[in-house]
């Protein structure tokens, strides 16, 4: 009986001892038994990994061991355990990055936004890539000598500014310029204190050494433009070498375009290179002929109309004349001339507006003021009476 009891106790002891061994830490094999471990809430780490360490004395067991987690190659702090690694070493791209102001090398490390070697552009002197013309602006391109970034600027036509002076001015300053080679050159001047009926002006030019010849320019192909670069006149007549008659024998519209105050442009083809000088001279004299008034008629007798030429005549309609006994309409006539072209303009050179039923020689109810009658004749006609009669 005692032997049986001892056998039973032996079996129980073995079972208890086996169970005790099963729940013990197997430190050599690194096996974890969560039921008996207590792990630190603080992360442990080395340069590459982090983990939770068992807090029991003599235990080397760990939990949650994993490699550090970073946002990118430039991030220095582990997103899980807070371990801070050494900052990365910048690696500069071989290519330049650039904006309108600066250039730099981008760091190629993932997540690094560092701009290395950043500096302002160094621009060269620029090259005209599109040449400016009289009617269109050009373009000049500049290149950074470091990164080859380019920028462009608008370039405008270069003009030679010429003085516009009165013929009786004490100072007559001519502008000197160089014609380096045959070709077309552009000049700019400003008509001042003029107007439709205020005289005329010439463009006076010479070589600095005084040897200008008529053949040094193709003045018959010269052109004058208004401030908006609209053509006003083509071809210049001359009295002598270098005396170009900007305003001479032209229709009312052309005269107005030439004499209106403001900027004008001269396009002049040169044949001979050299040193030149130029000035624009205004003369106040006017060759308009005033028609004499008598009994409702303005007239001038024994007039000669020259071939291919314009003649200007002036009349002044007052309120007294318009409200007299001769009528309110105006009939223009040139007798016995034939084949004429007529223009009837106001004091500023603007065409008088025609009312219903009006013609080139008949105008109904003109207002008081000064008017100009412009007659063009293709042939020479003599003994002509030019008139404007109220009717």
Secondary structure, 3 states (H helix, E strand, C coil): CHHHHHHHHHHHHHHHHHHHHHHCCCCCCCCCCCCCCCEEEEEEECCCEEEEEECCCCCCCEEEEEECCCCCCCCCECCCCCCECCCCCCCEEEEEEECCCEEEEEECCCCCCCEEEEEECCECCCEEEECCCCCCCEEEEEEECCCCCEEEEEECCCCEECCEEECCCCCCCCEEEEECCCEEEEEEEEECCCCCCCCEEEEEEEECCCCCCHHHECHHHCEEECCCCCEEEECCEECCCCEEECCCCCCHHHHHHHHCCEEEEEEEEECCCEEEEEEEEEECCCCCEECEEECCEEEEEEEEECCCEEEEEEEEECHHHHCCCCCCCEEEEEECCCCEEEEEEECCCCECCCCCCCECCEECCCCCEEEEEEEEECCCEEEEEEEEEEC
